[in-house]
Amino acid sequence: MKPKAPIRIDTASELPLEEGLREFAAEGVSTLFYVAVAFAIVAAVAGLALTAWSLRPIPEYSSHAIENGSPFDAVFRVHNGSTLFALGHPRIRCVLTYVGEAEAPPVTASNVLFLGGEVARIGPDQAATFRCPFRSEMQGGLPDDDLAKAMRTELIFRLAYDLPFGMRWTERSGPYVIDTQRLPPRWQAKQ
């Protein structure tokens, strides 16, 4: 048997330690740069989405005074607080809740009158008036016109509308309660 030749390591092909560390550091910096760029892109997209969402039209509700008749027959006003975008194809629904009971089925608003001259939309900084026809829709399901019973009732509005970004959105507002501190009484946002 022949003795085996010793294994030779070619030291010329190995990198010196200092050069290897430089290469390793350059790869690390390159990776950190790509991570920072990716983070910046994600942050920019999230910022644009948040900005677009904050510019969406938001409805604001108020009621006219309840002078005669039932508090359930009041006229309400919805105002588009956005100065840029319209509430497209609004569909307003009213929901009554009684203290200690589940929500009543939603009632579609009637007598919707667009105040800005628009048809089927509430333009920027414009309004519409409407009624919640609880008496005609829920025969026998309403409490008597007794103000004490109406005081235990809360009103919620659901407004479905088209966003300017091509999707339909439903905004739930309320609850509203009867404020008897003002004369004549009216529906106000619950404090």
N, C-alpha and C positions, 0 to 999 in steps of 0.2 A: 504494500500500500504506500501510495505516495502521500507525503504530508500535504495537507491542504495549504494553499497559498493564503496568506493573511488578507483579510478584507481591507481594501483601501477605500477611504472616503475622500471624495474629490472636494477639497475645501475651496476650490476656486469657484464652484457653482453655488455655494452657500453665500447668503448675503451677510454682510457684517451686521451686528446687532443694531447699531445706530441707524443704518439705512432701513432695516426692517421696521424699526419703531416709527420712523418717519412715514413709511408707506402705510402702516397701520393707523397712524394719526390722520393722514390725509383721507383714508377711507371713512374714518369716524366723523370727520368734519363734513364730508360729502353726505353721509347719512343724516347727520343732524340738520344740514341745510334742507334736504328733501322733506324731512319731518316738519321743519318750520314752515316750508312752503305749503305743504298739505294742510297744516293747522291754519295758516292764514287764509287759504281758500275756503275751508270749512267755516271759519269765523265770518268771512265776508258773505258767504251764502246765507248763513244763519242771520246775520245782521240785515241783509236785504229782505229776507222773509219776515223778520220781526218788524221792520219798517213798513212793509206792505200791509201786514196784519194790523198795525196800529193806525193806518190810514183808512181802514175800512169804515163804512158808514155805521154809526151807532144810533139807534132810535132813542128818543127821549119822550116820555109820556107826561101828560097833564090832563086834568079833567076840568070841565066847565062847572060852574056852581050848580048845586042841586037845589032848584028853587021850588018846583012843583012836582008832585008825583013821587014815584019810587026812586030811591037811590040807585036802583038797578037799571034805571032808564037814562042814566046820565050820558052826556056827549063827551067823548074823549078826544084828545089831540095827540098825534104822534109827529114829532119833529125830527128831521134828519140833521144831526149835529155836524156832519161832514161838510166841509166847504169844497171838496173835490169830487166826491162820488155820489151817485144816486142810489136809492133803494129801489132796485128794479123788480117789478112784478110782485109787490108786497101782498102777503096774505096774512091778515090779522085774525088771531083767535083769542077768545077770552075764556078764562077758567076761573070758576068760583071755588073757594075752599071754605068750609065751615070749621070752626074750632072743634077739634076732637073727631073729625070725619075726614074721609079720603076726598081727593079732588073730584069735582063733578066733571062730566065729559066736556071737552072744549066746544065752544060755540063760535062759529064764524061771524066776524063783525059784519054789520050791515050799514047802509047809508054812508059808505066811504066816499068822501069828497076831497079830491086833491086840490089843495089851495093854490098851488103854483101854476096851474094851468096845464100841468103835465097829465098824460093819460097813462095809467097803469105803472106809474113810478113816482117816487117822491124825490124830487131833484135836490141837489146840494143846498143846504140851509133853507129848505122848504118844509111844508107840513101838510098833513091831511087830518080831517076829522072823521070820527066813526062812532057808532053805537054798538053796544054789546046786547043783542036782542035775547036776553035771558027769558023774558016772559013768553015770547012766542016759541022759543026752541025747547024750553023745559017746563011745559005746562004742569003745574002741580008740584014741581020740584024746587020751587023757590020758597023761601020763608015769606011770611006775610010782610007787608010794608012796614011793619013795626021796626022803628029805628033801633031798638035794643037788639033785635035779631040781626039786623044789617051791621051793627057794630061788631058782631062776632064773625063777620065774613071778611075774607081776604080775596083780592082780585089779582090775577096774574095774566099778563099778556104774553102771547107767543107770536112773534113776527117772523115769518119765513120770507126771505127775499134773495134776489140774485146779487152776488158779490161782483165787483168789477173784474175779478180775476177768473171768471168763468165757472163758478160753482154756486150752489144754492146753500144758504145758511139759515138756521133758525135761532133767533135771539129770544131768550126768556127774560122778561123783566118783571120786577115786582118783589114781593107782594105789595099791594096798595090797600089801604084801609080808609074808612070814612073818618075825616077830620072834622069833629064837631066844634073845635075851638075857633074855627073861622065861620063867619056867618055870611051868606048861607053856606052850609056844609059842602064839602067836596072830597073826592078821593085823592089821597096823598100817599107818597111812598112811605112805607112803614119804617119807623126810626129804630 
